[in-house]
Amino acid sequence: MKKTFVIVWLLILCTAVGALFWYNDLQYRLPTPIPANYKPVNQGELVKLNQNLYKVYSDNSKPLFLHFFNPNCPCSRFNINQFKAIVAQYSAQVNFMIVIMSDKHFTVDEIQDKFGMKLPVIFDPSVAEACGVYSTPQIALLDAGRKLYYRGNYNVSRYCTDEKTSFAKIAINGLLNANTRLTFNRLALTSYGCRLPDCHN
């Protein structure tokens, strides 16, 4: 009797853990709901940002890669290593900034420690609105003329490990090669992940 009780209890526990994992995985596979007041920003549109942002880098002739990050978002945390790899590969050709989207208070040092990089960190939610971003993790890649070249996902996978759909790298390479005809599919442009500024879907 005792053995049967233990087996039943373990089955219930395993089922509960599996259901919880399935629910958490499912909610981040669904598109992030579009906010009611959302204003889309189209590819090629001039993005108006605070001029002080551009003073961080001495050379503003490079494209600007804005990484929208919420420390409380599981998708953002899964994405850290991929973002670091992209910075390491393209830092000589592209300027990178981390844009924090969270109601909680974080310091620049805390964010830089999470990434292990001394990149500029921005705490300005208006940057997301200016770029048409409403979830994390997301990218906004601006050309040297401050026009939006790409706004979207890193890739199709929640865990950011699918090189065949590495939209971030495709976008960077397209911009660096002056490809004005590069187009992105629905999987690249439909926002997935955590709503701004919270981690809820």
C-alpha positions in Angstrom: 0.0 0.0 0.0 2.8 2.4 1.0 4.7 1.6 -2.2 1.6 2.2 -4.4 1.1 5.6 -2.6 4.6 6.6 -3.3 4.4 5.6 -7.0 1.1 7.5 -7.4 2.5 10.6 -5.7 5.6 10.5 -8.0 3.4 10.2 -11.1 1.3 13.2 -9.9 4.5 15.2 -9.2 6.1 14.4 -12.6 2.8 15.2 -14.4 2.6 18.6 -12.6 6.2 19.4 -13.5 5.7 18.4 -17.1 2.5 20.4 -17.4 4.2 23.5 -15.9 7.1 23.2 -18.3 4.8 22.7 -21.2 2.7 25.8 -20.2 5.8 28.0 -19.8 7.2 26.7 -23.2 3.9 27.2 -25.0 3.3 30.8 -23.8 6.7 31.9 -25.3 5.9 30.1 -28.6 2.8 32.2 -29.1 3.2 35.7 -30.5 3.3 38.6 -28.0 0.0 40.4 -28.1 0.2 43.7 -29.9 -0.5 46.6 -27.5 -3.7 48.6 -28.2 -1.8 51.9 -28.7 1.0 50.3 -30.9 2.4 52.4 -33.7 4.4 50.3 -36.2 7.7 51.6 -37.5 8.4 50.5 -41.0 11.7 49.3 -42.6 13.5 52.4 -44.0 11.7 54.8 -41.6 13.8 57.4 -39.8 14.1 56.6 -36.1 14.2 59.7 -33.9 16.2 59.0 -30.8 17.6 61.3 -28.1 20.7 62.8 -29.5 22.6 62.0 -26.3 22.5 58.3 -27.2 24.8 58.9 -30.2 27.4 60.7 -28.0 28.3 57.4 -26.4 30.3 56.4 -29.5 32.9 58.6 -31.1 32.3 56.9 -34.5 28.6 57.2 -35.5 29.2 56.2 -39.1 28.6 52.6 -38.1 25.2 50.9 -37.9 23.6 50.9 -34.4 22.3 47.6 -33.0 19.9 48.1 -30.1 19.3 45.0 -27.9 16.1 45.2 -26.0 16.5 43.3 -22.7 14.4 42.5 -19.7 16.5 40.9 -16.9 13.2 39.3 -15.6 12.3 37.7 -18.9 13.3 34.0 -19.4 13.6 34.6 -23.1 15.9 37.5 -22.6 18.1 35.4 -20.3 18.3 32.5 -22.7 19.4 35.0 -25.4 22.4 36.5 -23.5 25.0 34.1 -25.0 23.8 34.6 -28.5 23.9 38.4 -28.1 27.4 38.2 -26.7 28.6 36.0 -29.7 27.1 38.6 -32.1 28.9 41.5 -30.3 32.2 39.6 -30.4 31.8 38.9 -34.2 30.6 42.4 -35.3 31.9 44.9 -32.7 34.4 46.3 -35.2 31.7 47.1 -37.7 28.6 47.9 -35.6 27.9 49.9 -32.5 25.9 48.0 -29.8 23.7 49.2 -27.0 21.6 47.4 -24.4 18.1 48.9 -23.8 16.6 47.8 -20.5 12.9 47.3 -20.4 11.8 46.7 -16.8 9.8 48.3 -14.0 12.5 47.1 -11.6 15.5 49.2 -10.9 18.9 48.0 -12.2 22.3 49.7 -12.3 24.5 49.9 -15.4 27.1 47.8 -13.5 24.5 45.1 -12.8 23.5 44.8 -16.4 27.1 44.9 -17.7 28.0 42.1 -15.2 25.1 40.0 -16.5 26.6 40.2 -20.0 30.3 40.3 -19.0 30.7 43.3 -21.3 31.2 47.0 -20.9 28.6 48.0 -23.5 26.5 51.2 -23.2 23.2 50.6 -21.2 20.1 52.6 -21.7 17.1 53.0 -19.4 14.7 54.8 -21.7 11.4 53.1 -22.6 10.8 55.7 -25.4 13.5 54.0 -27.4 11.3 50.9 -27.7 8.4 53.0 -28.9 10.6 54.9 -31.4 11.7 51.6 -32.9 8.4 49.8 -32.8 9.4 47.3 -30.2 6.9 45.8 -27.7 8.5 42.6 -26.4 11.9 41.2 -25.3 14.3 40.0 -26.5 14.1 42.1 -29.7 16.5 43.9 -32.1 16.4 47.2 -33.8 19.2 47.6 -36.3 19.6 51.2 -37.6 21.8 52.1 -40.5 24.3 55.0 -40.4 21.5 57.4 -41.5 19.5 56.3 -38.4 16.8 54.6 -40.5 15.4 51.3 -39.4 16.9 48.4 -41.3 15.5 45.5 -39.2 13.2 45.2 -36.2 12.5 41.7 -35.1 13.6 38.5 -33.5 17.1 36.9 -33.1 15.8 33.7 -34.6 12.9 31.3 -34.7 13.9 29.4 -31.5 13.2 30.4 -28.0 16.6 29.1 -27.0 18.3 31.1 -29.8 20.4 28.3 -31.1 19.0 27.9 -34.6 21.8 29.2 -37.0 19.7 28.6 -40.1 17.2 31.2 -38.9 19.7 33.6 -37.3 17.8 36.7 -38.3 20.1 39.1 -36.4 23.2 37.9 -38.3 21.3 37.9 -41.6 20.2 41.5 -40.9 23.7 42.7 -40.0 25.3 41.0 -43.0 22.6 42.5 -45.2 23.2 46.0 -44.0 27.0 45.7 -44.1 26.8 44.5 -47.7 24.4 47.4 -48.6 21.6 44.9 -49.5 18.6 47.1 -50.0 16.4 44.2 -51.2 16.7 42.0 -48.2 13.3 40.9 -46.9 12.3 39.1 -43.7 9.5 36.6 -43.3 6.8 36.5 -40.7 8.9 34.4 -38.2 11.5 37.2 -38.2 9.0 40.1 -37.8 6.3 38.7 -35.5 7.2 39.5 -31.9 7.7 36.7 -29.5 8.8 36.7 -25.9 7.8 38.9 -22.9 5.6 41.9 -23.0 7.1 45.2 -22.1 7.9 46.0 -19.5 6.8 42.9 -17.6 7.6 39.2 -18.1 4.0 38.1 -18.9 2.5 36.8 -22.1 
